[in-house]
Every structure is written in structure tokens, then in C-alpha cells.
Amino acid sequence: MNALPTFFIGLSIIVAIALVVTAATAGVWTVQYFARNRKVRIAQHQPLVGYYRHQLAFTH
């Protein structure tokens, strides 16, 4: 009877760690993506939103 709450607490901890790792990975990838394209965007004198709007429009 005591094992079920312990199981859910353990599962909650594992899920919380997985969410933190996922959020950190997505954050790092996002920063790297914008940093990689920054030199090109600055060289073209385009604002952030305008550059990515144009880029997304022509990638489909």
C-alpha cells in the first residue's frame, strides 16, 4: 500500500528531470540557431523578425 505513492513520487522526479533536460536542450539549440545566422542577418542589415520571416517563406 505504501509502494504506490513512492512509485508516483519517483516517476514524478524522473519526468521532472526529463523535462529540464528537454528544455535545456531546446534552449541551447535555439541559441545556436540564432547565433549561427546572426552574421548573415547583420551583414544584410535585416531586423530579426524580418530575416526569419523571409527565410521561412522560401524554405517550403
C-alpha positions as CSV (number, residue, x, y, z in Angstrom):
1,M,0.0,0.0,0.0
2,N,2.9,2.3,0.6
3,A,4.6,1.4,-2.6
4,L,2.2,3.1,-4.9
5,P,2.8,6.7,-3.6
6,T,6.5,6.0,-3.6
7,F,6.3,4.9,-7.2
8,F,4.5,8.0,-8.3
9,I,7.0,10.3,-6.4
10,G,9.9,8.5,-8.2
11,L,8.1,8.7,-11.5
12,S,7.4,12.4,-11.0
13,I,11.1,13.1,-10.2
14,I,12.2,11.2,-13.4
15,V,9.6,13.1,-15.5
16,A,10.8,16.5,-14.0
17,I,14.4,15.7,-14.8
18,A,13.5,14.7,-18.3
19,L,11.6,18.0,-18.8
20,V,14.5,20.0,-17.5
21,V,16.9,18.2,-19.9
22,T,14.5,18.7,-22.8
23,A,14.0,22.4,-22.1
24,A,17.8,22.9,-21.7
25,T,18.5,21.1,-25.0
26,A,15.8,23.1,-26.8
27,G,17.2,26.4,-25.4
28,V,20.8,25.5,-26.4
29,W,19.7,24.6,-30.0
30,T,17.7,27.8,-30.3
31,V,20.5,30.0,-29.2
32,Q,22.9,28.2,-31.5
33,Y,20.5,28.6,-34.4
34,F,20.1,32.3,-34.0
35,A,23.9,32.8,-33.3
36,R,24.8,30.9,-36.5
37,N,22.6,33.1,-38.6
38,R,23.4,36.4,-36.9
39,K,26.4,37.3,-39.0
40,V,24.4,36.9,-42.3
41,R,21.5,38.8,-40.9
42,I,23.7,41.7,-39.7
43,A,25.6,41.8,-43.0
44,Q,22.3,42.1,-44.8
45,H,21.1,44.8,-42.4
46,Q,17.8,43.0,-41.7
47,P,15.8,43.0,-38.4
48,L,15.5,39.7,-36.6
49,V,11.8,39.1,-37.4
50,G,12.1,40.2,-41.0
51,Y,15.1,38.0,-41.7
52,Y,13.4,34.8,-40.3
53,R,10.0,35.6,-41.9
54,H,11.8,35.8,-45.3
55,Q,13.8,32.7,-44.6
56,L,10.8,30.6,-43.6
57,A,8.8,31.8,-46.5
58,F,11.3,30.4,-49.0
59,T,12.1,27.1,-47.3
60,H,8.8,25.4,-48.1
